[in-house]
Amino acid sequence: MGTKLFTTLLIVALSQFVVCEKVVFCNYEAKAHLRDGLAKFEITDIEPALQYCTHLVYGYAAINDDTLKVTPLNEQFDVIKDNYRKVTDLKKKYPKLKVLLSVGGNDDVSGEGEEKNKKYREVLETSARRLAFINSAHTLIKGFGFDGMDLAWEFPETKPKKIKSGIGAFWSSVKKTIAGESVIDENAEQHREQFSSLIKELKSTFRPDNLLVTLTVLPNVNSTVYYDPRALSQNLDFIILHAFDFYTPQRNKKLADVPAPLYELIDRRNDENVDAWVKYWLSNGAPASKLVLGIPAYGRTWHLDPESNVEELPITGLDGPGEPGPQTKEAGLLSYPEICTKVENVKGGKGGSTPSQFKKVSDSRRQGVYAYHKPTENEEEKEGLWIGYEDPESAANKALYAKSKGLAGIAVDDITLDDFRGVCGHSRYGILKSAVNALI
């Protein structure tokens, strides 16, 4: 009896361990292979991260403008140069790893204005289009050995918040009372229902092959408009919440803020924080065991002039995106190693102001990290820079939040912008490693 009792207790303990095991999604944007110098990311650079990852998400696939079927975003690289297969072959060395192909994610761009990426709504609108999409997805996933598909669906973004004076803010509230909020998508209610149908039909097709279906909720897409958490959760394996980029220099040229505050801050919309997103999905029927919290591995930058007020958040009086980084070369965005070599006292790449010129404000209130350098009278105006970002400490705070809420785990977006070479004075993949250590 004693042996049987011990065995029973051991089985119960092990089952509880499995239930409590957290997932770590590592997003890999393949366009990183086009970068220069230290930012160029080769397939071999993924492997040091895989000791921390349970899922690797390959970004991105696209929707064909004419057929509305899933297609490689960069066929030359993904298929002809066989990068799809190189990534899924990583499972031979890491057999517990699940590799997903993500479709969408702000890289598959067509049209402008209200017509931007309209195809993501069009594919939902008839059962025939949904079936064509699903069949093409199944063929692509099976053909290259992926373990499933992630849908980073490109629904219309909310409109950015504008800075208003007291009179302007009053008049704006009057207009909203009379005319209501501006309409981004007149058929949003139908698209919400149709998207739930797409997920149900996709999972039904994938289930016999044990293929995963996950959803990535992109930044600045209104979950209350486009997603039915209860209906979706029944047919999704995980839901990844990209609760960050509430302010970006492209959306908010004159206003800057920390990228992903954990809790609501003064003078912001009440949904511009991590906690609001998580509570919305939980309170509307999504189980915590399926929710995954996204953590960015990059920063957003704005030009800062001598008259800008940097004493309190949000920062006003800015002038659009900061200069492109020396390696990532995208205006208004810097990878974590590009940031740490500017802000912290480490050896690193060239370009920008010296570390001693930046004042860093740490994540003491668990809201995020930022740093700034105001130009002097002898400097050009473009030398002034404000950066909102995550570092290993703030990433750990996000992971601790996910753990405290009983969420399934975390997702780092994306590992090609983390310190994958170890130039920041930490070990390689400092943000990913710190977040995982806090999660377990």
HULINJO-V864326 format. One record per pair of residues at least 24 apart in sequence whose C-alpha atoms are under 7 Angstrom apart, sorted by sequence separation. I is the first residue (numbers start at 1). J is the second residue. D is the distance in Angstrom with one decimal. If there is no record, write none. Layout:
i=I j=J d=D
i=I j=J d=D
//
This chain:
i=213 j=237 d=5.7
i=214 j=238 d=4.9
i=215 j=239 d=4.8
i=216 j=240 d=4.6
i=217 j=241 d=5.1
i=218 j=242 d=5.4
i=219 j=243 d=6.0
i=212 j=237 d=6.2
i=214 j=239 d=5.8
i=215 j=240 d=6.0
i=216 j=241 d=6.1
i=217 j=242 d=5.8
i=219 j=244 d=6.0
i=326 j=351 d=6.2
i=369 j=394 d=6.9
i=216 j=242 d=7.0
i=219 j=245 d=6.1
i=220 j=246 d=6.4
i=246 j=272 d=6.0
i=368 j=394 d=6.1
i=26 j=53 d=5.9
i=219 j=246 d=6.9
i=25 j=53 d=6.0
i=28 j=56 d=6.9
i=30 j=58 d=7.0
i=156 j=184 d=7.0
i=366 j=394 d=6.7
i=24 j=53 d=5.0
i=25 j=54 d=6.2
i=26 j=55 d=6.1
i=27 j=56 d=6.0
i=28 j=57 d=5.9
i=29 j=58 d=6.2
i=30 j=59 d=6.2
i=24 j=54 d=5.2
i=25 j=55 d=4.7
i=26 j=56 d=4.9
i=27 j=57 d=4.7
i=28 j=58 d=5.1
i=29 j=59 d=4.7
i=243 j=273 d=6.8
i=302 j=332 d=6.2
i=23 j=54 d=5.7
i=24 j=55 d=6.2
i=25 j=56 d=5.8
i=26 j=57 d=6.1
i=27 j=58 d=6.4
i=28 j=59 d=6.0
i=29 j=60 d=6.8
i=243 j=274 d=5.4
i=301 j=332 d=4.6
i=363 j=394 d=5.8
i=366 j=397 d=6.5
i=25 j=57 d=6.9
i=203 j=235 d=6.0
i=300 j=332 d=5.4
i=301 j=333 d=5.9
i=120 j=153 d=7.0
i=199 j=232 d=6.8
i=300 j=333 d=4.8
i=120 j=154 d=6.2
i=192 j=226 d=4.6
i=243 j=277 d=6.7
i=299 j=333 d=5.8
i=300 j=334 d=6.5
i=120 j=155 d=6.8
i=191 j=226 d=6.9
i=192 j=227 d=5.7
i=196 j=231 d=6.5
i=200 j=235 d=5.6
i=299 j=334 d=5.3
i=192 j=228 d=6.9
i=196 j=232 d=5.7
i=199 j=235 d=6.4
i=298 j=334 d=5.8
i=299 j=335 d=6.3
i=395 j=431 d=6.1
i=399 j=435 d=5.4
i=403 j=439 d=5.9
i=117 j=154 d=6.8
i=188 j=225 d=6.6
i=298 j=335 d=4.5
i=299 j=336 d=6.8
i=188 j=226 d=6.5
i=297 j=335 d=6.8
i=298 j=336 d=5.0
i=392 j=430 d=6.0
i=396 j=434 d=5.5
i=400 j=438 d=5.8
i=297 j=336 d=6.0
i=392 j=431 d=4.5
i=395 j=434 d=6.8
i=396 j=435 d=4.2
i=399 j=438 d=5.9
i=400 j=439 d=5.9
i=61 j=101 d=7.0
i=391 j=431 d=6.2
i=395 j=435 d=5.3
i=399 j=439 d=5.3
i=60 j=101 d=6.9
i=61 j=102 d=6.0
i=62 j=103 d=5.5
i=55 j=97 d=5.7
i=56 j=98 d=6.2
i=57 j=99 d=5.9
i=58 j=100 d=6.1
i=59 j=101 d=6.5
i=60 j=102 d=5.2
i=61 j=103 d=4.4
i=62 j=104 d=5.8
i=392 j=434 d=5.4
i=396 j=438 d=5.4
i=54 j=97 d=5.3
i=55 j=98 d=4.7
i=56 j=99 d=4.8
i=57 j=100 d=4.8
i=58 j=101 d=4.9
i=59 j=102 d=5.2
i=60 j=103 d=5.3
i=61 j=104 d=6.3
i=54 j=98 d=6.4
i=55 j=99 d=5.7
i=56 j=100 d=6.2
i=57 j=101 d=5.8
i=58 j=102 d=5.8
i=59 j=103 d=7.0
i=60 j=104 d=6.2
i=57 j=102 d=6.4
i=60 j=105 d=6.8
i=101 j=146 d=6.7
i=62 j=108 d=5.5
i=100 j=146 d=5.6
i=99 j=146 d=5.5
i=100 j=147 d=5.5
i=101 j=148 d=6.6
i=102 j=149 d=5.7
i=103 j=150 d=6.4
i=104 j=151 d=6.8
i=105 j=152 d=4.9
i=99 j=147 d=5.4
i=100 j=148 d=4.9
i=101 j=149 d=4.9
i=102 j=150 d=4.3
i=103 j=151 d=5.3
i=104 j=152 d=5.0
i=105 j=153 d=6.7
i=106 j=154 d=6.6
i=98 j=147 d=5.8
i=100 j=149 d=5.2
i=101 j=150 d=5.9
i=102 j=151 d=5.7
i=103 j=152 d=5.8
i=104 j=153 d=5.5
i=105 j=154 d=6.6
i=100 j=150 d=6.3
i=102 j=152 d=6.4
i=104 j=154 d=6.0
i=68 j=119 d=6.9
i=239 j=290 d=5.9
i=240 j=291 d=6.1
i=241 j=292 d=6.1
i=242 j=293 d=6.8
i=243 j=294 d=6.4
i=249 j=300 d=7.0
i=229 j=281 d=5.9
i=238 j=290 d=4.5
i=239 j=291 d=5.0
i=240 j=292 d=4.6
i=241 j=293 d=5.2
i=242 j=294 d=4.7
i=248 j=300 d=6.3
i=249 j=301 d=6.7
i=233 j=286 d=5.7
i=237 j=290 d=6.4
i=238 j=291 d=5.9
i=239 j=292 d=5.9
i=240 j=293 d=5.9
i=241 j=294 d=5.5
i=249 j=302 d=6.0
i=65 j=119 d=6.7
i=230 j=284 d=6.2
i=238 j=292 d=6.9
i=240 j=294 d=6.3
i=68 j=123 d=6.1
i=229 j=284 d=5.8
i=230 j=285 d=4.3
i=229 j=285 d=5.6
i=230 j=286 d=5.5
i=257 j=313 d=6.3
i=88 j=145 d=6.0
i=229 j=286 d=5.3
i=257 j=314 d=5.0
i=88 j=146 d=6.1
i=256 j=314 d=5.6
i=257 j=315 d=6.4
i=85 j=144 d=5.8
i=255 j=314 d=6.6
i=256 j=315 d=5.0
i=84 j=144 d=6.5
i=255 j=315 d=5.7
i=256 j=316 d=6.7
i=255 j=316 d=5.0
i=158 j=220 d=5.5
i=254 j=316 d=5.9
i=255 j=317 d=7.0
i=69 j=132 d=6.1
i=70 j=133 d=6.0
i=148 j=211 d=4.6
i=149 j=212 d=6.3
i=150 j=213 d=5.9
i=151 j=214 d=6.3
i=152 j=215 d=6.1
i=157 j=220 d=5.2
i=158 j=221 d=5.9
i=254 j=317 d=5.6
i=255 j=318 d=6.3
i=322 j=385 d=6.5
i=69 j=133 d=4.5
i=147 j=211 d=5.3
i=148 j=212 d=4.2
i=149 j=213 d=5.2
i=150 j=214 d=4.6
i=151 j=215 d=4.8
i=152 j=216 d=4.6
i=157 j=221 d=4.6
i=158 j=222 d=6.4
i=254 j=318 d=4.5
i=68 j=133 d=6.4
i=147 j=212 d=6.2
i=148 j=213 d=5.8
i=149 j=214 d=6.4
i=150 j=215 d=5.4
i=151 j=216 d=5.9
i=152 j=217 d=6.3
i=156 j=221 d=6.4
i=253 j=318 d=6.6
i=254 j=319 d=5.6
i=70 j=136 d=5.6
i=150 j=216 d=6.7
i=152 j=218 d=6.4
i=155 j=221 d=6.5
i=253 j=319 d=5.8
i=254 j=320 d=6.3
i=69 j=136 d=5.8
i=70 j=137 d=5.6
i=124 j=191 d=6.7
i=253 j=320 d=4.1
i=130 j=198 d=6.2
i=134 j=202 d=5.8
i=253 j=321 d=6.9
i=306 j=374 d=5.9
i=125 j=194 d=6.6
i=305 j=374 d=6.6
i=306 j=375 d=5.9
i=121 j=191 d=6.7
i=124 j=194 d=5.5
i=250 j=320 d=6.9
i=304 j=374 d=6.3
i=305 j=375 d=6.6
i=306 j=376 d=7.0
i=124 j=195 d=6.2
i=249 j=320 d=5.3
i=250 j=321 d=6.6
i=249 j=321 d=4.8
i=124 j=198 d=6.8
i=348 j=423 d=6.3
i=305 j=381 d=5.7
i=346 j=424 d=6.1
i=303 j=382 d=6.1
i=305 j=384 d=5.7
i=346 j=425 d=6.5
i=304 j=384 d=4.4
i=303 j=384 d=5.7
i=304 j=385 d=4.8
i=336 j=417 d=6.2
i=337 j=418 d=6.8
i=303 j=385 d=4.9
i=304 j=386 d=6.1
i=335 j=417 d=4.7
i=336 j=418 d=5.5
i=337 j=419 d=5.2
i=249 j=332 d=6.0
i=302 j=385 d=5.8
i=303 j=386 d=6.5
i=335 j=418 d=6.6
i=336 j=419 d=6.2
i=341 j=424 d=6.8
i=301 j=385 d=6.7
i=302 j=386 d=5.3
i=340 j=424 d=5.9
i=301 j=386 d=5.5
i=302 j=387 d=6.7
i=301 j=387 d=4.5
i=337 j=423 d=6.6
i=300 j=387 d=5.7
i=301 j=388 d=6.6
i=337 j=424 d=6.1
i=299 j=387 d=6.3
i=300 j=388 d=5.5
i=299 j=388 d=5.4
i=300 j=389 d=6.5
i=299 j=389 d=4.0
i=160 j=251 d=5.8
i=298 j=389 d=6.0
i=299 j=390 d=6.8
i=160 j=252 d=6.5
i=298 j=390 d=6.7
i=297 j=390 d=6.4
i=296 j=390 d=6.7
i=295 j=395 d=6.6
i=262 j=366 d=6.5
i=263 j=367 d=7.0
i=262 j=367 d=5.4
i=261 j=367 d=4.1
i=260 j=367 d=6.9
i=261 j=368 d=5.8
i=260 j=368 d=6.4
i=259 j=368 d=6.8
i=293 j=402 d=6.5
i=258 j=368 d=5.5
i=258 j=369 d=6.5
i=258 j=370 d=6.4
i=292 j=407 d=6.2
i=297 j=412 d=6.6
i=291 j=407 d=5.4
i=292 j=408 d=5.5
i=293 j=409 d=6.4
i=294 j=410 d=5.7
i=295 j=411 d=6.0
i=296 j=412 d=5.9
i=297 j=413 d=5.8
i=289 j=406 d=7.0
i=290 j=407 d=7.0
i=291 j=408 d=5.4
i=292 j=409 d=4.9
i=293 j=410 d=4.6
i=294 j=411 d=4.5
i=295 j=412 d=4.9
i=296 j=413 d=4.8
i=297 j=414 d=5.9
i=288 j=406 d=5.9
i=289 j=407 d=5.5
i=290 j=408 d=5.5
i=292 j=410 d=4.9
i=293 j=411 d=5.9
i=294 j=412 d=5.8
i=295 j=413 d=6.0
i=296 j=414 d=6.6
i=297 j=415 d=6.9
i=288 j=407 d=4.7
i=289 j=408 d=4.6
i=292 j=411 d=6.5
i=294 j=413 d=6.7
i=298 j=417 d=6.0
i=288 j=408 d=6.4
i=297 j=417 d=5.6
i=297 j=418 d=5.2
i=259 j=388 d=5.8
i=258 j=388 d=4.8
i=259 j=389 d=6.0
i=257 j=388 d=6.4
i=258 j=389 d=6.6
i=297 j=431 d=6.7
i=39 j=327 d=5.4
i=38 j=327 d=6.8
i=39 j=328 d=6.3
i=37 j=327 d=6.5
i=36 j=327 d=5.8
i=35 j=327 d=6.6
i=35 j=328 d=6.2
i=41 j=416 d=6.4
i=49 j=429 d=6.7
i=52 j=433 d=6.9
i=32 j=416 d=6.5
i=52 j=436 d=6.8
i=23 j=408 d=6.0
i=24 j=409 d=5.8
i=25 j=410 d=6.2
i=26 j=411 d=5.7
i=27 j=412 d=6.1
i=29 j=414 d=6.8
i=22 j=408 d=5.5
i=23 j=409 d=4.7
i=24 j=410 d=5.2
i=25 j=411 d=4.3
i=26 j=412 d=5.3
i=27 j=413 d=5.2
i=28 j=414 d=5.7
i=22 j=409 d=4.9
i=23 j=410 d=6.5
i=24 j=411 d=5.6
i=25 j=412 d=6.4
i=26 j=413 d=6.8
i=27 j=414 d=4.7
i=28 j=415 d=5.9
i=29 j=416 d=6.9
i=26 j=414 d=6.6
i=27 j=415 d=6.0
i=28 j=416 d=6.3
i=26 j=415 d=6.3
//
